[in-house]
Amino acid sequence: MNNYKKGSSDIRPWGKWEVIEVGSNYCIKKIDVNPNGKLSLQSHDYRTEHWIIVNGKATITLDDKIIEKSPDEEIYIPLKAKHRIENKENKPLTFIEIQIGETLDENDIKRYEDIYGRTH
């Protein structure tokens, strides 16, 4: 089940995302993270993610590791792994996120920490 629609987008406290392609078991998003923006520390029960950095410098938390990535570098986020991406720079960060799973939905986010006070 894929609840995403091609062309859909959302503004978040840390930046924005836009769906650029969907299939029965995948979704591809372009994600922009504002300078000093930070996504929530989260995990997913139904999808894996593959991130490819295209602009800026990413600081990624993957379980207990902190990893730095630059343009044309990538990282794989396994099922149920705690993860987050943040932009510690003063310029925008853009990455492509490829989600793969049987259920693709914004409700498949379990948040552990969020500097913007979100719980869902």
DSSP file (Angstrom, degrees, kcal/mol; ACC not computed):
  #  RESIDUE AA STRUCTURE BP1 BP2  ACC     N-H-->O    O-->H-N    N-H-->O    O-->H-N    TCO  KAPPA ALPHA  PHI   PSI    X-CA   Y-CA   Z-CA
    1    1 A M              0   0    0      0, 0.0   103,-3.1     0, 0.0     2,-0.5   0.000 360.0 360.0 360.0 126.5    0.0    0.0    0.0
    2    2 A N  B     -a  104   0A   0    101,-0.2   103,-0.2     1,-0.1   101,-0.1  -0.957 360.0-178.9-122.7 112.0    1.4    3.3   -1.1
    3    3 A N        +     0   0    0    101,-2.9     2,-0.2    -2,-0.5   102,-0.1   0.392  53.6 102.0 -90.6   3.3   -0.4    6.4    0.3
    4    4 A Y        -     0   0    0    100,-0.3     2,-0.4   101,-0.0    -2,-0.1  -0.589  56.9-153.8 -87.2 151.1    1.9    8.9   -1.5
    5    5 A K    >   -     0   0    0     -2,-0.2     3,-2.3    16,-0.0    14,-0.3  -0.981  28.6-103.5-123.5 135.7    0.9   10.7   -4.7
    6    6 A K  T 3  S+     0   0    0     -2,-0.4    14,-0.2     1,-0.3     3,-0.1  -0.328 108.8  21.6 -55.2 132.2    3.3   12.0   -7.3
    7    7 A G  T 3  S+     0   0    0     12,-2.4    -1,-0.3     1,-0.3    13,-0.1   0.260  89.8 132.6  90.8 -11.6    3.7   15.8   -7.0
    8    8 A S    <   +     0   0    0     -3,-2.3    11,-3.1    10,-0.1    -1,-0.3  -0.380  30.9 174.9 -70.6 154.7    2.4   15.9   -3.4
    9    9 A S  E     -B   18   0B   0      9,-0.2     2,-0.3    -3,-0.1     9,-0.2  -0.952  17.7-157.9-152.8 167.8    4.5   18.0   -1.0
   10   10 A D  E     -B   17   0B   0      7,-2.0     7,-2.1    -2,-0.3     2,-0.5  -0.984  16.0-134.3-153.9 143.6    4.6   19.2    2.6
   11   11 A I  E     -B   16   0B   0     -2,-0.3     5,-0.3     5,-0.2    -2,-0.0  -0.856  29.3-175.8 -95.7 132.1    6.2   22.1    4.5
   12   12 A R  E >   -B   15   0B   0      3,-3.3     3,-0.9    -2,-0.5    -2,-0.0  -0.789  41.8-102.7-122.2 166.4    7.8   21.0    7.8
   13   13 A P  T 3  S+     0   0    0      0, 0.0     3,-0.1     0, 0.0    26,-0.0   0.814 124.0  44.3 -60.0 -28.1    9.5   23.0   10.5
   14   14 A W  T 3  S-     0   0    0     23,-0.1    20,-3.1     1,-0.1     2,-0.3   0.574 130.8 -72.5 -91.9 -12.0   12.9   21.9    9.3
   15   15 A G  E <   -BC  12  33B   0     -3,-0.9    -3,-3.3    18,-0.2     2,-0.3  -0.926  62.1 -68.1 157.5-133.0   12.2   22.4    5.5
   16   16 A K  E     -BC  11  32B   0     16,-2.2    16,-2.8    -2,-0.3     2,-0.3  -0.988  24.3-150.6-155.7 161.8   10.1   20.6    2.9
   17   17 A W  E     -BC  10  31B   0     -7,-2.1    -7,-2.0    -2,-0.3     2,-0.4  -0.972   5.9-166.9-135.1 154.8    9.6   17.4    0.9
   18   18 A E  E     -BC   9  30B   0     12,-2.0    12,-2.7    -2,-0.3     2,-0.5  -0.995  23.0-127.6-140.3 133.2    8.1   16.7   -2.5
   19   19 A V  E     + C   0  29B   0    -11,-3.1   -12,-2.4    -2,-0.4    10,-0.3  -0.697  27.0 175.5 -80.1 123.0    7.2   13.3   -4.0
   20   20 A I  E     +     0   0B   0      8,-3.0     2,-0.3    -2,-0.5     9,-0.2   0.617  65.2   4.1-104.9 -16.0    8.8   13.0   -7.4
   21   21 A E  E     - C   0  28B   0      7,-1.4     7,-2.9   -16,-0.1    -1,-0.3  -0.948  59.8-169.5-164.5 147.7    7.8    9.4   -8.3
   22   22 A V  E     + C   0  27B   0     -2,-0.3     2,-0.3     5,-0.2     5,-0.2  -0.975   6.6 172.0-138.4 153.9    5.7    6.5   -6.8
   23   23 A G        -     0   0    0      3,-2.6     3,-0.5    -2,-0.3    -2,-0.0  -0.830  54.5 -80.8-143.7-176.9    5.2    2.8   -7.5
   24   24 A S  S    S+     0   0    0     -2,-0.3     3,-0.0     1,-0.2     0, 0.0   0.839 128.0  15.2 -62.5 -32.7    3.4    0.0   -5.7
   25   25 A N  S    S+     0   0    0     78,-0.1    76,-2.1   -23,-0.0     2,-0.3   0.161 121.6  59.8-129.2  19.6    6.2   -0.5   -3.2
   26   26 A Y  E     - D   0 100B   0     -3,-0.5    -3,-2.6    74,-0.2     2,-0.3  -0.991  48.1-169.9-146.8 157.4    8.4    2.6   -3.6
   27   27 A C  E     -CD  22  99B   0     72,-1.9    72,-3.2    -2,-0.3     2,-0.5  -0.987  10.1-156.5-143.9 134.4    8.3    6.3   -3.2
   28   28 A I  E     -CD  21  98B   0     -7,-2.9    -8,-3.0    -2,-0.3    -7,-1.4  -0.964  17.1-176.7-116.4 123.7   11.0    8.8   -4.2
   29   29 A K  E     -CD  19  97B   0     68,-2.8    68,-2.7    -2,-0.5     2,-0.5  -0.903  24.8-143.0-119.5 146.5   11.1   12.2   -2.5
   30   30 A K  E     -CD  18  96B   0    -12,-2.7   -12,-2.0    -2,-0.4     2,-0.5  -0.952  28.8-166.0-100.0 124.8   13.2   15.3   -2.9
   31   31 A I  E     -CD  17  95B   0     64,-2.9    64,-2.4    -2,-0.5     2,-0.5  -0.959  11.3-164.4-122.3 127.5   13.9   16.7    0.6
   32   32 A D  E     -CD  16  94B   0    -16,-2.8   -16,-2.2    -2,-0.5     2,-0.5  -0.944   5.2-162.1-110.5 126.4   15.2   20.1    1.4
   33   33 A V  E     -CD  15  93B   0     60,-3.2    60,-2.1    -2,-0.5   -18,-0.2  -0.941  20.2-127.2-110.9 122.6   16.5   20.8    4.9
   34   34 A N    >   -     0   0    0    -20,-3.1     3,-2.7    -2,-0.5    53,-0.3  -0.167  44.0 -75.6 -60.5 155.8   16.8   24.4    6.0
   35   35 A P  T 3  S+     0   0    0      0, 0.0    55,-0.2     0, 0.0    -1,-0.2  -0.341 124.0   7.5 -51.8 132.4   20.1   25.7    7.3
   36   36 A N  T 3  S+     0   0    0     51,-1.2     2,-0.2    53,-0.9    52,-0.2   0.623  99.5 144.8  63.7  16.8   20.4   24.5   10.9
   37   37 A G    <   -     0   0    0     -3,-2.7    50,-2.9    50,-0.2     2,-0.3  -0.517  29.5-167.8 -81.8 154.0   17.3   22.3   10.4
   38   38 A K  B     -G   86   0C   0     48,-0.2    77,-0.2    -2,-0.2    48,-0.2  -0.952  12.2-142.3-148.3 119.7   17.0   18.9   12.0
   39   39 A L        -     0   0    0     46,-2.3    76,-0.1    -2,-0.3     2,-0.0  -0.331  40.5 -87.1 -74.0 164.3   14.5   16.1   11.4
   40   40 A S        -     0   0    0     74,-0.1     2,-0.6     1,-0.1    74,-0.2  -0.347  39.0-106.2 -69.8 152.5   13.2   14.0   14.3
   41   41 A L  E     +H  113   0C   0     72,-2.0    71,-3.3    43,-0.1    72,-1.1  -0.738  66.0 153.3 -74.3 120.6   15.1   11.0   15.5
   42   42 A Q  E     -HI 111  83C   0     41,-2.7    41,-2.8    -2,-0.6     2,-0.3  -0.864  36.7-152.3-146.5 171.1   12.7    8.3   14.2
   43   43 A S  E     -H  110   0C   0     67,-1.3    67,-2.4    -2,-0.3     2,-0.4  -0.945  13.4-138.5-144.2 166.9   12.3    4.7   12.9
   44   44 A H        -     0   0    0     -2,-0.3    36,-2.1    37,-0.3    37,-0.1  -0.991   6.8-163.8-131.2 137.0   10.0    3.0   10.5
   45   45 A D  S    S+     0   0    0     -2,-0.4    -1,-0.1    34,-0.2    34,-0.1   0.683  91.3  32.8 -87.5 -20.7    8.3   -0.4   10.9
   46   46 A Y  S    S+     0   0    0     62,-0.2    57,-0.8    59,-0.1    56,-0.5   0.417 111.3  48.5-123.0   1.0    7.3   -0.9    7.3
   47   47 A R        -     0   0    0     54,-0.2    33,-0.4    61,-0.1     2,-0.3  -0.993  53.4-148.0-145.1 151.1   10.0    0.7    5.1
   48   48 A T  E     -E  100   0B   0     52,-2.5    52,-2.0    -2,-0.3     2,-0.4  -0.706  23.3-147.5-101.6 164.5   13.7    1.0    4.4
   49   49 A E  E     -EF  99  77B   0     28,-2.1    28,-3.8    -2,-0.3     2,-0.4  -0.988  12.1-162.6-136.8 146.9   15.2    4.2    3.1
   50   50 A H  E     -EF  98  76B   0     48,-1.7    48,-2.6    -2,-0.4     2,-0.4  -0.994  16.0-161.5-126.9 121.7   18.1    5.0    0.8
   51   51 A W  E     -EF  97  75B   0     24,-2.8    24,-2.1    -2,-0.4     2,-0.5  -0.878   8.8-170.9-110.1 136.3   19.4    8.6    0.9
   52   52 A I  E     -EF  96  74B   0     44,-2.3    44,-2.6    -2,-0.4     2,-0.4  -0.984  19.8-139.0-124.3 118.6   21.5   10.3   -1.7
   53   53 A I  E     +E   95   0B   0     20,-2.6    19,-2.9    -2,-0.5    20,-0.4  -0.611  28.2 168.1 -77.6 129.5   22.9   13.7   -0.8
   54   54 A V  E     +     0   0B   0     40,-2.6     2,-0.3    -2,-0.4    41,-0.2   0.627  65.0  16.3-115.0 -21.4   22.8   16.1   -3.8
   55   55 A N  E    S+E   94   0B   0     39,-1.8    39,-2.6    15,-0.1    -1,-0.4  -0.963 107.2   4.2-155.2 134.3   23.6   19.5   -2.2
   56   56 A G  S    S-     0   0    0     -2,-0.3     2,-0.4    37,-0.2    37,-0.1  -0.366  86.8 -63.5  90.8-171.0   25.1   20.6    1.1
   57   57 A K        -     0   0    0     34,-0.2     2,-0.4    13,-0.2    31,-0.4  -0.981  44.6-153.2-124.1 129.0   26.5   18.6    3.9
   58   58 A A  E     -J   69   0C   0     11,-3.0    11,-2.4    -2,-0.4     2,-0.6  -0.823   9.1-158.1-105.9 138.6   24.5   16.1    6.0
   59   59 A T  E     -JK  68  86C   0     27,-2.4    27,-2.0    -2,-0.4     2,-0.4  -0.976  24.9-168.0-109.6 117.0   25.0   15.0    9.6
   60   60 A I  E     -JK  67  85C   0      7,-3.4     7,-3.1    -2,-0.6     2,-0.5  -0.891  18.0-155.2-115.2 132.5   23.3   11.7    9.9
   61   61 A T  E     +JK  66  84C   0     23,-2.3    23,-1.8    -2,-0.4     2,-0.4  -0.930  15.3 178.0 -99.9 126.0   22.5    9.7   13.1
   62   62 A L  E >   -JK  65  83C   0      3,-2.4     3,-2.1    -2,-0.5     2,-0.4  -0.912  64.3 -58.8-131.6 103.9   22.1    6.0   12.4
   63   63 A D  T 3  S-     0   0    0     19,-3.7    18,-0.0    -2,-0.4     0, 0.0  -0.468 123.5 -14.8  53.6-114.0   21.4    4.1   15.6
   64   64 A D  T 3  S+     0   0    0     -2,-0.4     2,-0.3    -3,-0.1    -1,-0.3   0.258 120.2  92.1-102.0  13.9   24.5    4.9   17.7
   65   65 A K  E <   -J   62   0C   0     -3,-2.1    -3,-2.4     2,-0.0     2,-0.5  -0.826  59.2-151.1-109.7 147.2   26.7    6.3   14.9
   66   66 A I  E     -J   61   0C   0     -2,-0.3     2,-0.4    -5,-0.2    -5,-0.2  -0.979  23.3-175.8-112.2 125.0   27.1    9.9   13.6
   67   67 A I  E     -J   60   0C   0     -7,-3.1    -7,-3.4    -2,-0.5     2,-0.4  -0.973  17.2-146.9-128.8 134.0   28.0   10.0    9.9
   68   68 A E  E     -J   59   0C   0     -2,-0.4     2,-0.3    -9,-0.2    -9,-0.2  -0.844  19.8-175.9 -99.2 135.9   28.9   13.0    7.7
   69   69 A K  E     -J   58   0C   0    -11,-2.4   -11,-3.0    -2,-0.4     3,-0.1  -0.986   6.1-168.2-134.0 145.4   27.9   12.8    4.1
   70   70 A S    >   -     0   0    0     -2,-0.3     3,-1.6   -13,-0.2   -17,-0.3  -0.664  47.9 -50.4-120.8 174.8   28.5   15.2    1.1
   71   71 A P  T 3  S+     0   0    0      0, 0.0   -17,-0.2     0, 0.0    -1,-0.2  -0.163 125.3  20.7 -52.6 141.0   27.1   15.5   -2.4
   72   72 A D  T 3  S+     0   0    0    -19,-2.9     2,-0.3     1,-0.3   -18,-0.1   0.585 100.8 113.3  72.6  15.4   27.1   12.3   -4.4
   73   73 A E    <   -     0   0    0     -3,-1.6   -20,-2.6   -20,-0.4    -1,-0.3  -0.830  47.5-164.1-111.0 157.3   27.4   10.2   -1.2
   74   74 A E  E     -F   52   0B   0     -2,-0.3     2,-0.3   -22,-0.2   -22,-0.2  -0.856  12.7-161.8-137.6 166.2   24.7    7.9    0.1
   75   75 A I  E     -F   51   0B   0    -24,-2.1   -24,-2.8    -2,-0.3     2,-0.5  -0.984  15.7-136.8-151.3 144.0   23.5    5.9    3.1
   76   76 A Y  E     -F   50   0B   0     -2,-0.3   -26,-0.2   -26,-0.2    -2,-0.0  -0.876  11.4-156.1-102.7 131.3   21.1    3.0    3.6
   77   77 A I  E     -F   49   0B   0    -28,-3.8   -28,-2.1    -2,-0.5     3,-0.1  -0.915  18.1-145.5-108.6 106.9   18.6    3.2    6.5
   78   78 A P    >   -     0   0    0      0, 0.0     3,-1.8     0, 0.0   -34,-0.3  -0.211  34.3 -75.9 -69.3 161.5   17.5   -0.4    7.5
   79   79 A L  T 3  S+     0   0    0      1,-0.3   -34,-0.2   -36,-0.1   -31,-0.1  -0.320 116.7   5.2 -54.0 132.5   14.1   -1.3    8.7
   80   80 A K  T 3  S+     0   0    0    -36,-2.1    -1,-0.3   -33,-0.4     2,-0.2   0.452  92.1 141.7  69.7   4.9   13.5   -0.2   12.4
   81   81 A A    <   -     0   0    0     -3,-1.8     2,-0.4   -37,-0.1   -37,-0.3  -0.565  56.3-120.1 -74.9 138.1   16.8    1.6   12.6
   82   82 A K        +     0   0    0     -2,-0.2   -19,-3.7   -39,-0.1     2,-0.3  -0.659  50.4 159.4 -75.9 131.3   16.7    4.9   14.6
   83   83 A H  E     +IK  42  62C   0    -41,-2.8   -41,-2.7    -2,-0.4     2,-0.3  -0.980  22.5 170.5-152.6 160.3   17.8    7.7   12.3
   84   84 A R  E     - K   0  61C   0    -23,-1.8   -23,-2.3    -2,-0.3     2,-0.4  -0.960  17.7-145.3-163.0 159.5   17.8   11.4   11.6
   85   85 A I  E     - K   0  60C   0     -2,-0.3   -46,-2.3   -25,-0.2     2,-0.3  -0.985  19.0-178.2-129.0 142.9   19.4   13.9    9.2
   86   86 A E  E     -GK  38  59C   0    -27,-2.0   -27,-2.4    -2,-0.4     2,-0.6  -0.978  24.6-137.2-141.5 156.9   20.4   17.4   10.1
   87   87 A N        +     0   0    0    -50,-2.9   -51,-1.2    -2,-0.3   -50,-0.2  -0.919  21.0 172.9-114.7 102.9   21.9   20.4    8.4
   88   88 A K        +     0   0    0     -2,-0.6    -1,-0.1   -31,-0.4     2,-0.1   0.395  54.9  93.3 -89.3   3.2   24.5   22.1   10.5
   89   89 A E  S    S-     0   0    0    -32,-0.4   -53,-0.9     2,-0.2   -52,-0.1  -0.359  82.1-121.5 -91.8 171.6   25.5   24.4    7.7
   90   90 A N  S    S+     0   0    0    -55,-0.2    -1,-0.1    -2,-0.1    -2,-0.0   0.175  93.1  65.6 -97.8  15.2   24.3   27.9    6.8
   91   91 A K  S    S-     0   0    0    -57,-0.1    -2,-0.2   -34,-0.1   -34,-0.2  -0.925  97.2 -80.0-131.9 160.2   23.2   26.8    3.3
   92   92 A P        -     0   0    0      0, 0.0     2,-0.4     0, 0.0   -58,-0.2  -0.150  33.5-146.6 -62.4 152.1   20.4   24.4    2.2
   93   93 A L  E     -D   33   0B   0    -60,-2.1   -60,-3.2   -37,-0.1     2,-0.4  -0.974  16.1-173.4-115.2 130.8   20.8   20.6    2.3
   94   94 A T  E     +DE  32  55B   0    -39,-2.6   -40,-2.6    -2,-0.4   -39,-1.8  -0.991   8.3 167.0-127.2 134.7   19.0   18.6   -0.4
   95   95 A F  E     -DE  31  53B   0    -64,-2.4   -64,-2.9    -2,-0.4     2,-0.5  -0.982  31.9-125.8-142.2 157.9   18.8   14.9   -0.6
   96   96 A I  E     -DE  30  52B   0    -44,-2.6   -44,-2.3    -2,-0.3     2,-0.5  -0.888  24.2-159.3-101.7 129.5   16.8   12.2   -2.5
   97   97 A E  E     -DE  29  51B   0    -68,-2.7   -68,-2.8    -2,-0.5     2,-0.6  -0.946   4.8-165.4-113.0 125.0   15.1    9.7   -0.4
   98   98 A I  E     -DE  28  50B   0    -48,-2.6   -48,-1.7    -2,-0.5     2,-0.4  -0.945   8.8-164.8-109.9 113.9   14.0    6.3   -1.8
   99   99 A Q  E     -DE  27  49B   0    -72,-3.2   -72,-1.9    -2,-0.6     2,-0.4  -0.815   5.9-174.6 -97.1 136.5   11.5    4.5    0.4
  100  100 A I  E     +DE  26  48B   0    -52,-2.0   -52,-2.5    -2,-0.4     2,-0.3  -0.997  27.8 103.7-132.8 129.9   10.9    0.8   -0.3
  101  101 A G  S    S-     0   0    0    -76,-2.1   -54,-0.2    -2,-0.4     3,-0.1  -0.942  72.6 -99.5 174.1 168.1    8.3   -1.3    1.6
  102  102 A E  S    S+     0   0    0    -56,-0.5     2,-0.5    -2,-0.3   -55,-0.1   0.788 114.0  39.6 -74.8 -29.1    4.9   -2.9    1.4
  103  103 A T        -     0   0    0    -57,-0.8     2,-0.5   -78,-0.1    -1,-0.2  -0.978  67.4-179.1-125.6 118.1    3.3    0.0    3.4
  104  104 A L  B     +a    2   0A   0   -103,-3.1  -101,-2.9    -2,-0.5     2,-0.3  -0.959  26.7 132.1-120.6 114.2    4.4    3.5    2.5
  105  105 A D    >   -     0   0    0     -2,-0.5     3,-1.8  -103,-0.2   -59,-0.1  -0.986  63.7-121.0-161.7 143.4    2.7    6.2    4.6
  106  106 A E  T 3  S+     0   0    0     -2,-0.3     3,-0.2     1,-0.3    -1,-0.1   0.695 110.1  69.8 -64.3 -17.7    3.6    9.2    6.7
  107  107 A N  T 3  S+     0   0    0      1,-0.2     2,-1.0     3,-0.0    -1,-0.3   0.590  76.4  83.9 -76.2  -8.5    2.0    7.4    9.7
  108  108 A D    <   +     0   0    0     -3,-1.8     2,-0.5   -64,-0.1    -1,-0.2  -0.285  66.6 110.3 -88.7  50.7    4.9    5.0    9.7
  109  109 A I        -     0   0    0     -2,-1.0     2,-0.7    11,-0.2   -65,-0.2  -0.976  47.1-170.4-126.9 117.2    7.0    7.3   11.7
  110  110 A K  E     -H   43   0C   0    -67,-2.4   -67,-1.3    -2,-0.5     2,-0.4  -0.936  18.6-153.0-104.3 112.8    7.9    6.5   15.3
  111  111 A R  E     +H   42   0C   0     -2,-0.7   -69,-0.2     8,-0.5     3,-0.1  -0.702  26.4 170.1 -92.9 137.2    9.5    9.6   16.9
  112  112 A Y  E    S+     0   0C   0    -71,-3.3     2,-0.3     1,-0.4   -70,-0.2   0.699  74.9  10.0-108.7 -35.9   12.0    9.4   19.7
  113  113 A E  E     +H   41   0C   0    -72,-1.1   -72,-2.0     6,-0.0    -1,-0.4  -0.993  60.9 173.3-144.6 143.0   13.2   13.0   19.8
  114  114 A D    >   -     0   0    0     -2,-0.3     3,-1.6   -74,-0.2   -74,-0.1  -0.868  22.9-156.9-154.2 117.9   12.0   16.2   18.0
  115  115 A I  T 3  S+     0   0    0     -2,-0.3   -76,-0.1     1,-0.3    -1,-0.1   0.611  96.8  58.2 -71.7  -9.3   13.3   19.7   18.6
  116  116 A Y  T 3  S-     0   0    0      2,-0.1    -1,-0.3     0, 0.0   -77,-0.0   0.352 115.0-112.0-100.3   4.4   10.0   21.1   17.2
  117  117 A G    <   +     0   0    0     -3,-1.6     2,-0.2     1,-0.2    -2,-0.1   0.605  64.3 149.3  80.2  11.8    7.8   19.3   19.8
  118  118 A R        +     0   0    0      1,-0.1    -1,-0.2     2,-0.1    -2,-0.1  -0.557  23.7 178.9 -79.7 144.2    6.1   16.9   17.4
  119  119 A T              0   0    0     -2,-0.2    -8,-0.5    -9,-0.0    -1,-0.1   0.596 360.0 360.0-116.2 -19.9    5.1   13.5   18.7
  120  120 A H              0   0    0    -10,-0.1   -11,-0.2     0, 0.0    -2,-0.1   0.385 360.0 360.0-118.3 360.0    3.5   11.8   15.6
